[in-house]
Amino acid sequence: MHSRNVHPGSMSLTRGRHGVGVCLLLIGAAAAAHAQGVRQLPVVFPGMCPREYCCLGEWSTRSASVQVFGQPGDRDRPVAVVPERTDFKVDSSVEVAVRLGIAVVDRAVKAYASSVYDSTMLAPGDTVYLMLYDGEDVFHAVYRGQPLAVEAFWAGPPGMLRPDDTPTYGRVIQDLRSEWWVRVRLSSGIVGWIQPTETLQGLDACESHPLRPNRR
């Protein structure tokens, strides 16, 4: 998995008359997304990890306990709690899309500019629905009702930091948001899901960790 050199925060919407226009665009885009067959959120993407090297296997809590839930993205009723300084096993990793990103094309552009295999072109006025960031400025997206890999054609987030003079061909009117969850197996036999935090040991093979990294 490529490391994610991402912008430090999500894009905020400008207020005032421009903000009203953006709100109207968002309302129209949301309706169009449903019409184009974009799946209802949240959407779970198996085998995904936002880190450069993700480890499955033996993890442990450090200085804080961790709540375990029945499904990824579910925070209503924990099924267990892992106490601090406790080992447990992790056997799978997913990312959950919880908010669509919406990008609008202003100038004709190749959907995946650096790909020699995909020649799909985006036309002015087209709308692309961003589902998940895949690293290196490439996104899982939906375009005209079909899945499509899209390379960032806009200025600012989401994606990588870019030089100010980078050509742009459109704009993002709503940033996407996703969450990383992993499935855990506890010594008690309970199986569930946690959202990893920096209080855990073993989640990244770049740490001092004996396990082989599981690269996607």
C-alpha positions in Angstrom: 0.0 0.0 0.0 1.4 3.4 -0.9 1.8 6.0 1.8 -0.7 8.8 1.8 0.9 12.2 1.5 -2.4 13.9 2.1 -3.7 17.3 2.9 -3.9 18.0 6.7 -7.6 18.7 6.7 -10.8 18.5 4.7 -11.8 21.3 2.4 -14.2 23.8 4.0 -16.9 25.5 2.0 -16.9 29.2 1.4 -19.7 31.1 2.9 -21.9 33.8 1.4 -23.3 33.8 -2.2 -20.6 31.3 -3.4 -21.6 29.1 -0.4 -25.2 29.1 -1.4 -24.2 28.1 -4.9 -22.1 25.2 -3.6 -25.0 24.1 -1.4 -27.3 23.9 -4.4 -24.7 22.0 -6.3 -24.4 19.5 -3.4 -28.2 19.0 -3.3 -28.3 18.3 -7.1 -25.2 16.1 -7.0 -26.6 14.0 -4.2 -29.8 13.3 -6.2 -27.8 12.6 -9.3 -25.6 10.1 -7.3 -28.6 8.1 -6.3 -29.9 8.2 -9.9 -26.5 6.9 -11.1 -26.6 3.9 -8.9 -24.1 5.0 -6.3 -24.4 2.6 -3.4 -26.0 3.8 -0.2 -23.4 4.7 2.4 -21.6 3.4 4.3 -19.7 1.2 1.8 -17.2 -1.3 3.1 -14.0 -1.9 1.0 -12.3 -5.2 2.0 -8.5 -5.6 2.2 -7.8 -1.8 2.4 -5.4 0.0 4.8 -4.4 3.6 4.8 -0.8 2.9 5.9 2.2 2.1 3.8 2.7 -1.3 5.5 -0.1 -2.9 7.4 0.4 -5.8 9.7 -2.2 -8.4 10.5 -1.6 -10.8 13.3 -0.6 -10.0 16.9 -1.5 -6.5 18.1 -1.8 -5.1 21.7 -3.2 -2.2 23.5 -0.8 0.2 25.2 -2.1 2.8 27.6 -5.8 2.7 26.9 -8.6 0.2 26.5 -10.3 -0.3 23.1 -14.0 -0.9 22.5 -15.0 -3.7 20.1 -18.1 -3.5 17.9 -20.1 -6.0 16.0 -19.6 -4.4 12.5 -17.2 -1.9 11.0 -18.5 1.6 11.4 -20.9 0.6 14.2 -20.4 2.6 17.4 -23.8 2.1 19.1 -23.3 -1.0 21.3 -19.8 -2.4 22.0 -19.7 -6.2 22.2 -16.5 -6.2 24.3 -13.7 -4.1 25.6 -9.9 -4.9 25.3 -8.2 -3.7 28.5 -4.9 -1.8 28.3 -1.7 -3.8 27.9 -3.6 -6.7 26.4 -2.7 -8.8 23.3 -5.2 -9.7 20.6 -5.3 -11.0 17.0 -6.2 -9.0 13.9 -7.2 -11.1 10.8 -8.6 -8.5 8.3 -8.6 -4.8 7.4 -11.3 -2.7 5.7 -12.0 0.9 4.9 -15.5 2.3 5.2 -16.7 5.1 3.0 -18.9 7.3 5.2 -19.3 10.3 3.0 -19.0 10.7 -0.8 -16.6 13.1 -2.3 -18.0 15.0 -5.2 -15.8 16.4 -8.0 -17.0 18.5 -10.9 -15.1 18.7 -14.2 -14.5 22.2 -15.7 -12.1 21.3 -18.5 -11.7 18.1 -20.5 -9.3 15.8 -18.8 -8.2 12.1 -18.8 -9.7 10.3 -15.8 -6.5 8.5 -15.0 -3.9 10.8 -16.4 -0.8 8.7 -15.6 -2.3 5.4 -16.8 -1.3 3.9 -20.1 -4.2 1.5 -20.0 -7.2 3.7 -19.3 -8.1 6.4 -21.8 -11.4 7.4 -20.3 -12.0 11.1 -20.8 -14.1 13.4 -18.6 -16.0 16.3 -20.2 -16.8 19.8 -18.8 -19.8 19.5 -16.5 -19.3 15.9 -15.7 -19.6 14.8 -12.0 -17.4 12.2 -10.4 -18.3 10.6 -7.1 -15.3 9.8 -5.0 -15.7 6.7 -2.9 -12.2 6.0 -1.4 -8.6 7.3 -1.7 -6.3 4.6 -3.0 -3.0 6.5 -2.6 -0.7 8.4 -5.0 -3.6 10.8 -5.9 -5.8 8.0 -7.3 -9.4 7.4 -6.1 -12.0 4.7 -6.3 -14.9 6.6 -8.0 -18.2 6.2 -9.7 -18.7 7.9 -13.1 -22.0 7.6 -15.1 -23.0 4.7 -12.9 -19.8 2.7 -13.4 -16.8 2.2 -11.1 -13.7 4.1 -12.3 -10.2 4.9 -11.1 -9.8 8.7 -11.1 -6.6 10.7 -10.6 -7.0 14.0 -8.9 -7.7 16.8 -11.4 -8.5 19.5 -8.9 -6.6 21.9 -6.6 -6.5 21.2 -2.9 -7.7 18.2 -1.0 -8.5 15.4 -1.1 -5.3 13.7 -2.2 -1.7 14.6 -2.2 -0.1 18.0 -1.6 0.7 19.5 -5.0 2.7 22.5 -6.2 0.7 25.8 -6.6 1.3 25.8 -10.4 -0.2 22.3 -10.9 -2.8 22.5 -13.8 -6.4 22.0 -12.6 -9.3 20.8 -14.6 -12.1 20.9 -12.0 -13.0 21.3 -8.4 -14.2 19.3 -5.4 -17.5 20.5 -3.9 -17.6 17.9 -1.2 -14.6 16.1 0.4 -14.9 12.4 1.0 -14.5 10.8 4.4 -13.6 7.2 5.1 -12.6 5.2 8.3 -10.2 2.3 8.8 -11.5 -0.7 10.8 -9.9 -4.1 11.5 -11.4 -7.4 12.7 -10.1 -8.7 16.0 -10.3 -12.1 17.7 -10.0 -12.0 21.4 -8.7 -14.7 23.7 -12.3 -15.0 25.1 -13.5 -16.1 21.7 -15.3 -12.9 20.8 -14.9 -11.6 17.3 -15.6 -8.0 16.4 -14.3 -4.8 14.9 -12.2 -1.9 16.2 -11.1 1.5 14.7 -7.3 1.6 15.1 -5.6 4.4 17.0 -2.1 5.3 17.8 -2.5 3.7 21.3 -2.2 0.3 19.6 1.0 -1.6 19.0 1.5 -3.7 15.8 -0.7 -1.9 13.3 2.2 -0.7 11.1 5.2 -2.8 9.9 7.3 0.3 9.9 7.2 0.0 13.7 9.5 -2.4 15.5 7.4 -5.5 15.0 8.4 -9.1 14.3 5.6 -9.9 11.9 5.9 -9.8 8.1 4.0 -6.9 6.6 0.8 -7.6 4.7 1.0 -5.4 1.7 -2.1 -4.8 -0.4 
